[in-house]
Amino acid sequence: MKSNSYHFVLQDKSDYRDLAPVFPDILKIIFSENGHFVSPEEEESREMFIELNMADLEKNSKPEGYNRKALYRLLFPIGRKEFYIKTYSGKMSDVKRIGEMISEMLSTAKVKFEVKENFEMDF
């Protein structure tokens, strides 16, 4: 099955904890694009999900990300200082649009990173 992805590879001394200031907004973009956790009734679940990821980031640990059955997933591979957006059915142009929004947030937060589109990973 073909997939499209947009990777953010952390560079230099940037680490997971550096994502903390912007990570709630990154998750909210993914939630919104997927139509998840958007109703007022789902606010408590959304906030709990954000808090669990933030607890990991504040300990400088790899967070869970968002790997639910959805159009877009936010994944943190084991053993790499990176994260990426992945879709199996979405268009690369949409993945790139979302990736560019996240890139802007990371740049504003002074996180050092490199972007790779449809980067092939070895498992």
NORURSUL-V955750 format. One record per pair of residues at least 4 apart in sequence whose C-alpha atoms are under 6 Angstrom apart, sorted by the first residue. I is the first residue (numbers start at 1). J is the second residue. Records with the same first field share a line. If there is no record, write none. Layout:
I=J, J
This chain:
3=87, 88
4=86, 87, 92, 118
5=85, 86, 117, 118
6=84, 85, 116, 117
7=83, 84, 115, 116
8=82, 83, 84, 114, 115
9=82, 113, 114
10=14, 81, 82, 112, 113
11=112, 113
14=111, 112
16=57, 60
17=57, 58, 60
19=23
20=57
28=32
31=35, 36
34=71
37=42, 46
53=63
56=61, 63
57=61
65=74, 75
66=73, 74
67=73
71=87
72=86, 87
73=85, 86
74=84, 85
75=83, 84
76=83
92=96
95=99
96=100
99=103
106=111
107=111
